[in-house]
Amino acid sequence: MCLGDFVVKKNNYMKHTKIFLTLIFICGNIFSQTTKTISTSEELQTFFSTRQENIEVFLKPNTYHLKPTNAIDSSCGNCQEQNTKVEMTYGLQISGKNIRIVGENKEAIIFTHAGYGLFVNDCENCILENLSITGGERDTNGNATDAAIVVKNSSATIRNNKIFDNIGDSTLVQKKIVGIMGICGRENSRLTIDGNEVIRNSWDGITLYRDAEATITNNIIDGVDKAKGSFIGGGRGVAIGITWNGKATIEHNLVKRYWKGIGLFVDANGIVRNNIVEDIITWGIQLWDAEKGKPVGVIENNVIYKTGACGAAITSTTENNPGRFVGNVISQTAQNPKYDSPDYYCKQCALALENVPKSFTIENNFFFNNRKATEDLPNYDMPKEDFMKAIEPLCETLSQKKIFLHAEFLTEFYFKK
């Protein structure tokens, strides 16, 4: 063998060895994740009493009743002073890395019996999928951000779950005002929230607080009870609320039977597009600076149908790229004379322009059969024939989504044709 042949063969050997070692490294990472099957509450709580990594946990169809743990939340999600410590309870704390908890057909039903039901805390790449989560109990501390799922200092995917009947003791909820949310995104969290049913919970459906970001798509947020009177049931709060400096893309969600619809508050930054908001007690969509923030809202191609107070309201002093309100459909809003005074929520009309930045674009919106409290308020309504023609492209787009097939608006204005 000549020296040249030896060098060529050696180089090829080193090249193939490097490829082989790379494949071992990649495959090792792929197959390092283990699978564990759990069938009892005791197994579930014991397993997650410590941090976990690279694990897929399959919950067999069963009813899981968790025993709540008393704890201190090191910060407050919705206080003026963020460093406020808060007494709370959690059902299951999930911490670690690369954790997937999955059920089958939502037949693993978890009764959390706690304020922070599933507390995803300091978890990188956590996935909750195909679960049913219910039975939350309101914490006594009014600052606790109680929810069926609370995500803090984590990256999480919450997909295809049923989150329902997290009501709590009605006496305590009535006393504290706040109830139990469906999903709460807290500081330093990045969430993907997709395809969930968030039904009949006693506070906000989905909410983001400080330094939380989320993509919120294809969810049904249904309050069911519409927060009726002194009765403590579902639909209290905001169906989807982004506040402080939370950021979100909110698309293709069906929001119904809630106290308030979709809100961007204080310093929130949100894209709100292609949602249907219907049968709401007060307002449908709101951009609100709370007299101290600079919110940004791109609000496009949404349907707002049947509200008691104004359909939508814009209140902002943001001048640098404040957003726009374009291509939205608003019908049968401002229906309840109880909210005719603007001191309640907003000017009682279809689109309440409370304080609008000069560079905020408002155009190509379509209105029909809306009410206004006084004659001096604007009337944007179109003749029905023109309205029906104008909304057809948006209705065609929305009707392609399975989530909207039973939306009351499409049933009335599109499917009946």
N, C-alpha and C positions, 0 to 999 in steps of 0.2 A: 504494500500500500504506500503510495507516495504521500508526501506531506500535504499536498493540496487536497487529496481525497479525504485524508484524516480531518482536516480543518472543516471541509464541507459537511462531513458526516457528524462531526462534533456539534457544529452550529445547528444542524437539523435536529439533533438529539436534544439540545438545550431548548430549541424553539418548541418542540413537541412536549417536552417536560413542563415548560412554563404553561402551555395550553392545558395540559392535563391537571396541573396543580390548581389552575384557575377554575377549571370545571369542578374539581373537588371542593374548592372554597364556596362556589355558587351553590352547588347541590347540597353541600353541608348546611348552608343557611336555609335553603328551602325545606330540607327534611328535618331541621332541628326543632321545628314546631311540633309539639306533641298534642294528642287529643285525649280529652278526659270526658267521660260520661258521668253525669250527676243525676240522681233521681230523688233526693230528699233535701229538705230545708237544712238539716244539720250538716250534710256534706257540703252544701253550697256555702254556708257561712264559715265553716271551718276552713275550706279551701281558700277563700278570699280574706282570711284573717291576716294573711301575709302577702307581700308583693309577689306578683307572678310575671313571668316572661315567656314569650313564644309558645302560647298555649291556646288551643281551641277547646272551649267547654261546651259540650252538647247537653242541654237540659231536656230530659225525657218528659213526655207529656205527663203533667202532674200539677198539683196545687202546692205552691211553696209559701209557707207562712214564715216570715222573717221575724227575729227578735231584735227590736231596736236597740241601738247603742247610743248612750249619751256622749256628747263630744262638744268641743269648742271650735267653731269656725274662726280661723285666724284673721279673717277680714269680712267686711260687710258688702254685699253686692249692690245694695240700693240705698246706702246711707250717704249723707253729705260727707261724713268723715269715713273714708274707706277703711282705715285701720281699726275701726271699731270691732271688737271681738264679740261673737254672737254664740249664745248657747243654742244647741240644736241636737237633733237625733238623726241617725242614718240607719237604713236597713241593711245595706251592703256597700262596703267601700271597696272600689276597684282601683288598684294602683299597680304600676309596673310598665310593661312594654309588650306590644304585639299580642294583645289579648282579644279573642273573639268569643262572645257568649251568644249562642244561637239556640233557638228552639225549632220545633216543627209545627208549622201551620198555626202558630200562636197558641199552642195547646199547653205550653209551660206557663202557668198563670202564677205570677209572683205578687203576693200580698205583702207590701213592704212594712206596714204598721209604723211608719216613721215619717218625719218631715222631709228629709233628703232621702228619698226612696232608694234609688241606685245612685250612689255618690261616686262619680268617676273623678278621682282626685290624683293629680300627678301621674297620669297615664299617657304614654305615647302610643298612638295607633290602637285605640280601643274601639271595638265594634260590638254593638248591641243589635241583634237581628232576630225577627220572627218570634218575639216575646209578647206576652200580655202582662201589663204592669198596673196594679190597682191597689186599693186599700190603704192609701197614705193617711197619716194622722198629723194634723196641724200642730206645729211646735208652739209653745207658750210665748216665746220671744217673737215679737212682731217684726223684728229685723231679719229673722231667718228667711232665706230665699227658698222656701219649701217647694219641692217639685217631685214628680215621680222620678225624673232623671235630672240630676244636677251635675254639670260638667265644669271643673275648675282646674286650671293649669294643665290642660290636657288637649290632645287631638283625638277626636272621636267621630265615628260614623254611627248614626242612629237610623236604622233602616227597617221599614216594613214591620213595625211594632203596633200593638194596640195599647194605648195608654188611656185608661178610662176609670171613671168613678173614684177619682182621688178627691174626696170631699172633706173628710175629717169631721170632727165633732161640731155640729151646727152652732152650739152655744159658744164655743171657743172661737170659731171663725167669725161669728157675728161680733164678738167682743173685740177681736184683734183687727177686724176689717179684712185683712189679707187671708187668703186661703191657701190652696195647693195648686201649683202650676203643673202643666204637662211636662215641658222641657225647659230648663233654665241653663243658659250659657253664661259662665262666669269668667273672671279675669284670666287673660293669657290662654284662652282656649280657641281652638279652630274646629268647627263642627260642620259635618254634612248631615242634614236632616231630611230624609227622603222617604216618601211613600208610607208615612205613618197615619194611623187614625188616632187623633187626640180628641177624646169625646167625654163630655160631662165631667170636667174637673172644676174645682171651686175657685180658681184664679186664672191668670193668663194661660193661654194655650201654649205659646212658645215665646220666650223672652230672652233677650241678650242684654247684659249689663256691661260694665267697663271692660275695655280691652278684650272683648270677645268678638269673633267673626264667624259667620255661618253662611252656608248655602242652604236655603230652605225651599224645597221643591216637592210638588206632587203630594202634599199632605191634606187630609181632611181635618179641619179644626171646627168642631161642632159643640157648642155649649149645651145644646138640647133644652135645658130649662129656661134659658134666656134671663137668668138672674132675677127671677120674679119676686118683687117685693121683699119682705123680710125672710122669705123661705131661702135657706142656704142650700143651693144645689149647684148646677153647672152654669157656665156662661158668664161668670163674674170676671171683671178685669178686661184686658185687651186680648183679642184672639192671637195676634202677632205683634209684639212690641219690641222695638229696638231703641235703647236709651243710653244715656251718658255718651260715650264715644263708640258704641257698638257699631259694627259694620255687617251688612247682609245683602245678599241677593235673594229676593223673594219672588218665586215664579211658579205658576200653575198650581196654586193652592185654592181649595174651596173653603171659604170662611163663612160660617153661618150661625145664627141664633146665639150671638154673643152680645155683651154690654157695649163693647167698642170693637171696631174692626182691625185695621192695620195701622200702626202708628210709628212714626220716626220722630224721636224726641231729643231735646237738648242738643247734643253734638253728634247725633247719629248720622251715618252715611249709608243710604240704602237705595237699591234698585228694586222697584216694585212693579212687576210686569206680568200681564196675562193671568191675573187672579180674578176669581169671582167672589165678591163680598155681598152677602144677601141676608135679609131678615135680621137686621141689627137694631138693638134698642136705641142707641144714640147715633154717633157718626160712623161713616164707612171707612175713609182713609184720611189720615191727618199728618201734616208736617208741622211740627211745633217746636219753637225754640225755648219755651219755658221762660222767656224773658232773660235768658242768660247764655244761651248756646248759639252755635252756628251750624244747624243741620243742613244736610245735602240730600235731596230726594229726586231721583229719576222715576217718575210715576207715569207709566205708559200702558195703554191697551188693557186696562182693567175694567171690570163691570162692577158697578155699585148699584144695588137694587134693594129697595124697601128698607129705609132707615127711619128712625124716629126723629133724630136731629139732622143736621146738615149732611149732605152726601159726602163732601170732602171739604177740608179746610186747610188753607195755607197761611202759616204765621211764622215768618222768618225775616231776619235782617242779614242773612248771608249774601254777600255780594260776589264773592269769588267762586264761580261755577256752582251756583246754588241748586241747579237741577232744572226740571221741567215737568209739566203736567200736560201730556199729549195723548190723543187718541183714546181717551177713556169714555165709557158709556155710563150715564147716570140717569136712573129712572125711579120714580116713586119715592123720593127722599123728602126729608123734613116733614114727615107725616103726623108727628105727635105734637099737638099744641102745648103740651106740658113743657116742651123745651123751646118755646118761642122766644123767651128772653135770651139774648146773647150771653148773659151772665152765666148761663148753665154751661154751654160748650162752645158755641160758634153762632155766627149770624145764621138765622134759620132759613136756609135756602139750599139749592142744589150744590153750588160751589161757593163757599164762604171765603172770600179773599180778605183776610183779616189784616195781613201785613205782607206784601209781596215784593221781593227784591226786583229791581229794574231789569236785571238780566235773567230773571226766571221766565221761561217760555211757557205760555199757555195757548194751545191752539188745537184745532181739529178734534174737539171733544163733542159728544153727541148727547143731547138731553131730551127727555120726553116725560110728560105727566108728573112733573115735580111740583111741590107745594112751596110757597114762601109765606112767612109770617106777616109781613107788611108790604104795602104797595111800593115802597121806596127801594126794596131789595131787587136785585136783577132777576130777570126771567129769561133763561137761555133756551126754553123748550122749542122743539121743532114740531111741525105737523107729523102725525103718525106715519104717513106714507113716506115722507122724506127720512124719518128716523129709521124705519124698517129697512130701507134701501142702504142707508149709511152704515148700519151695524152688521150687515150681512157678511162682509169679509172677516170681521173679528169673530162673529158667531161660528162661521165655518172653521176657523182655526181652533177655537176652543172646543168645538164639538168633537174634534179628533182625539181629545184626551178622555180616557175612560173615567177619570175622576169627576168629570163634569157632566156625565150622561144624565144624572138626576138633579142637576142644578135647576132651581125653580125658574131662574131667568131664561135659560135656554129652552126649557119646556114651554114657557109662555110666549117667547118671541121668535123661536126658531124651529123647534121640533113640531109645533102645531101647524106649521105652514103646509 
